[in-house]
Amino acid sequence: MKAGAVQVAMSENEILDRGAVIGVSTWSDALDELGIKGTVQGIARQSGSGRMIGFAVTARELTGTLGDFEKADFAVGQLIEATGPGKVLMVDMSGAPISTMGGLAALAAKNRQATAVVIDGACRDLDEIRKTRLWLSSRWVAPTTGKTRVKLLPIGCDITIGGISVSQEDLVIGDDTGIVVVPRAHVEEVLTKAETIIAIDAQVEERIRAGESFGSAAAAAGYIPARKT
């Protein structure tokens, strides 16, 4: 960049468009290279297909036993209203095997064009959720209702999902391999690094398809340096 030039931040649409073609494994590698922890553990996709990318809407729920809270505290309607295009609803239930989303809620989220829902807790009515084709991941699938067992706290707080800290507006990417979270302050840096990794991968693939050995192709492209003997 020329001296005195002003660096223009990427728009959200540019981030989503450029990031959508990058797989989770590559995002994870980019995070590793930059020393950022962001690979979610233990949250399996239950519904939907393909890759999703969007900005986090964070929610934390207190969990207890039957009767600990009022039915109104469940407030699943507030969760649904917080979803929408380009948004990934991230729900921190501290890993409790209690459902915070069933078939009707999933249908409502899909109608709002929610990009995805990720729950460190449980969902239920899995057959109904899958019919909506909503991209949804959860730690558990369990029939136990959240009514009087769950209390929704104000949306937008910092949470933890699968061992990863998540803040409102962090970037979330998910695909068949898993889920990663990129802190909003580092999105452009991580995206640029991921694109560099893709370019190196392409060089290695081209050499392998041309008949070169993996070791030779990887070393030539700088993917994995040749081991010194």
FENUR-V372349 format. One line per field, one symbol per residue. ss: DSSP state (2 for helix, 1 for strand, 0 for the rest). A space follows every 10 residues. Layout:
ss=???
This chain:
ss=0000000000 0222222220 0002222222 2220000010 0001111000 0111111111 1110000000 2222022222 2000001111 1100000011 1022222222 2000011111 1110022222 2200011111 1000000001 1100000011 1001110000 1111000011 1102222222 2222222222 2222222220 0002222222 200000000
